[in-house]
Amino acid sequence: MSQWGVQLVIGKLITDEGFRRQFEERGGECLVSLCERGIDLSEAEIAALVGASPHLWSRFATRIDSRLRKGSAAAERDDQGVQTRLGAREQQVLRGIFEGLTNKEIAAQVGASESAVKATLQRLFRKTRVRTRAQLVRIVVEGAIGAVRRTRQERA
């Protein structure tokens, strides 16, 4: 049983309108697909999530600030803004994080002090509204996947 997997699904149901619609149409199949992509959900958790009233998620979603809802105009503007506001140093630090480097190693690689790297990392955390490196990586990866999907949809 994975609390993290359940929390992730509930978060997506509340904040991601497209995912919520897909879940309402295909419930268990949608969750099984998440499991195949590495989200740890037990059969009992899948059954509990599918068994909840679909209107529950919509009601919660309407109470969530629009900046947290994927698919809202405010959320889209925020997503695009984060992508365009990363400076060269922020991109270098982010690249170092993706390579698994420590702050000290990133500092040596970019020719800055470790304190400067820490400050840049804190700026990245604020811009992306996260608190850990893992969350930062997740946000960036999800943003990149979303950008690829949008590009594919525009081409189709």
C-alpha positions as CSV (number, residue, x, y, z in Angstrom):
1,M,0.0,0.0,0.0
2,S,1.4,3.4,-1.0
3,Q,0.0,6.5,0.6
4,W,2.1,8.5,-1.9
5,G,0.3,6.9,-4.8
6,V,-3.1,7.6,-3.4
7,Q,-2.2,11.2,-2.6
8,L,-0.9,11.7,-6.1
9,V,-4.1,10.4,-7.7
10,I,-6.3,12.5,-5.4
11,G,-4.2,15.5,-6.2
12,K,-4.6,14.9,-9.9
13,L,-8.3,14.3,-9.6
14,I,-8.8,17.6,-7.8
15,T,-6.4,19.8,-9.8
16,D,-6.3,18.3,-13.3
17,E,-9.6,18.6,-15.2
18,G,-8.5,16.5,-18.1
19,F,-7.4,13.6,-15.8
20,R,-10.6,13.9,-13.9
21,R,-12.7,13.6,-17.0
22,Q,-10.6,10.6,-18.1
23,F,-11.1,9.0,-14.7
24,E,-14.9,9.6,-14.8
25,E,-15.1,7.9,-18.2
26,R,-12.7,5.0,-17.6
27,G,-12.2,4.8,-13.8
28,G,-10.3,1.7,-13.0
29,E,-8.7,1.5,-16.4
30,C,-7.2,5.0,-15.9
31,L,-5.7,3.9,-12.5
32,V,-4.3,0.7,-13.9
33,S,-2.6,2.8,-16.6
34,L,-1.0,4.9,-13.8
35,C,0.2,1.7,-12.1
36,E,1.8,0.6,-15.4
37,R,3.7,3.9,-15.4
38,G,5.1,3.3,-11.9
39,I,2.5,4.7,-9.5
40,D,2.2,2.3,-6.7
41,L,-1.5,1.5,-6.0
42,S,-3.0,-1.6,-4.5
43,E,-6.2,-3.2,-5.8
44,A,-7.9,-2.1,-2.6
45,E,-6.8,1.5,-3.2
46,I,-7.9,1.4,-6.8
47,A,-11.3,0.0,-5.7
48,A,-11.7,2.7,-3.1
49,L,-10.9,5.5,-5.5
50,V,-13.2,4.2,-8.2
51,G,-15.9,3.6,-5.6
52,A,-16.0,7.2,-4.5
53,S,-18.6,9.4,-6.1
54,P,-17.3,11.1,-9.2
55,H,-19.0,14.3,-8.2
56,L,-16.8,14.4,-5.1
57,W,-13.7,15.2,-7.1
58,S,-15.5,17.9,-9.1
59,R,-16.9,19.5,-5.9
60,F,-13.4,19.6,-4.4
61,A,-11.9,21.0,-7.6
62,T,-14.3,24.0,-7.6
63,R,-13.0,24.9,-4.1
64,I,-9.3,24.8,-5.1
65,D,-7.6,28.0,-6.1
66,S,-7.6,28.4,-9.9
67,R,-3.8,28.7,-9.9
68,L,-3.6,25.0,-8.8
69,R,-6.0,23.7,-11.3
70,K,-4.5,22.3,-14.5
71,G,-6.5,23.4,-17.5
72,S,-7.5,26.8,-16.0
73,A,-6.3,29.9,-17.8
74,A,-4.4,31.0,-14.6
75,A,-2.6,27.7,-14.2
76,E,-1.6,27.7,-17.9
77,R,-0.2,31.2,-17.6
78,D,1.7,30.2,-14.5
79,D,3.1,27.0,-16.2
80,Q,4.2,29.1,-19.3
81,G,5.7,31.8,-17.1
82,V,7.9,29.3,-15.2
83,Q,9.3,28.0,-18.4
84,T,10.1,31.4,-19.8
85,R,11.5,32.9,-16.6
86,L,14.4,30.5,-16.1
87,G,17.8,32.3,-16.4
88,A,21.0,30.8,-17.7
89,R,22.3,30.1,-14.2
90,E,19.0,28.5,-13.1
91,Q,19.1,26.3,-16.2
92,Q,22.7,25.3,-15.4
93,V,21.8,24.4,-11.7
94,L,18.8,22.5,-12.9
95,R,21.0,20.5,-15.3
96,G,23.3,19.7,-12.4
97,I,20.4,18.5,-10.3
98,F,19.3,16.2,-13.2
99,E,22.8,14.8,-13.4
100,G,22.6,14.0,-9.6
101,L,25.4,16.4,-8.6
102,T,25.7,18.0,-5.2
103,N,25.6,21.7,-4.7
104,K,29.4,21.7,-4.4
105,E,29.8,19.8,-7.6
106,I,27.4,22.1,-9.4
107,A,29.3,25.1,-8.1
108,A,32.5,23.7,-9.5
109,Q,30.9,22.9,-12.8
110,V,29.4,26.3,-13.4
111,G,32.2,28.4,-11.8
112,A,30.2,29.8,-8.9
113,S,30.3,29.5,-5.1
114,E,28.3,26.8,-3.3
115,S,26.3,29.7,-1.7
116,A,25.4,31.0,-5.1
117,V,24.2,27.6,-6.2
118,K,22.1,27.3,-3.0
119,A,20.6,30.7,-3.6
120,T,19.8,29.7,-7.2
121,L,18.2,26.5,-6.0
122,Q,16.0,28.4,-3.5
123,R,14.9,30.7,-6.4
124,L,14.0,27.7,-8.5
125,F,12.0,26.3,-5.5
126,R,10.1,29.6,-5.2
127,K,9.4,29.8,-8.9
128,T,8.1,26.3,-9.1
129,R,6.4,26.4,-5.7
130,V,8.2,23.2,-4.4
131,R,10.4,22.5,-1.4
132,T,12.7,19.6,-2.4
133,R,14.9,18.6,-5.3
134,A,12.8,15.6,-6.0
135,Q,9.7,17.8,-6.3
136,L,11.6,20.2,-8.6
137,V,12.6,17.4,-10.9
138,R,9.1,16.1,-11.0
139,I,7.6,19.5,-11.9
140,V,10.2,20.0,-14.6
141,V,9.6,16.5,-16.1
142,E,5.8,16.9,-16.0
143,G,6.1,20.3,-17.6
144,A,8.3,18.8,-20.4
145,I,5.9,15.9,-21.0
146,G,3.0,18.4,-21.1
147,A,4.9,20.6,-23.6
148,V,5.6,17.5,-25.8
149,R,1.9,16.5,-25.7
150,R,0.8,20.1,-26.5
151,T,3.2,20.2,-29.5
152,R,1.9,16.8,-30.8
153,Q,-1.7,18.0,-30.4
154,E,-1.0,21.2,-32.3
155,R,0.7,19.2,-35.1
156,A,-2.3,16.8,-35.4
